[in-house]
Amino acid sequence: MKLVLGLAALLASSAAQARQNFVLVHSLSGQAIEINADAISQLGQARKDGLLIDAGCVVVFTNGKFLSTRETCPEIMRLIDGNLRSRH
């Protein structure tokens, strides 16, 4: 039984560490979304023409998917930097 409790504590600790890599951003509709900072491959300033006029930043992930956010790219970089500082 002690081994099971130890494993549960280890898994909980790993989950907590993994969650620290997430930052909270908002979609264009205002929905709060947690994104994995480790899965971000690129941040791009949104163009002010076309459908992305209200977007502050376009986040591109390592799997090729992207998310348009209300936050600007510098704001997202500050969020990520704050998470990295809090982990160390």
Residue pairs with C-beta under 8 A, 6 or more apart in sequence:
17 87
20 83
20 86
20 87
21 36
21 37
21 38
21 83
22 34
22 35
22 36
22 37
22 83
23 34
23 35
23 37
23 76
23 79
23 80
23 83
24 32
24 33
24 34
24 79
25 32
25 33
25 34
25 35
25 59
25 67
25 69
25 70
25 71
25 76
25 79
26 32
26 33
26 69
26 70
26 71
27 33
27 67
27 68
27 69
27 70
28 54
28 55
28 68
28 69
28 70
30 70
33 67
35 59
35 61
35 67
37 79
37 80
37 83
37 84
39 61
39 62
39 63
40 59
40 60
40 61
40 62
40 80
41 60
41 61
41 62
42 59
42 60
43 57
43 58
43 59
43 60
43 73
43 76
43 77
44 57
44 58
44 60
44 73
45 57
45 58
45 72
45 73
46 52
46 53
46 55
46 56
46 57
46 58
46 68
52 58
52 68
54 70
55 68
55 69
55 70
56 69
56 70
56 71
56 72
56 73
56 75
57 68
57 69
57 71
57 72
57 73
57 75
57 76
58 66
58 67
58 68
58 69
59 66
59 67
59 68
59 69
59 76
60 66
61 67
69 76
71 79
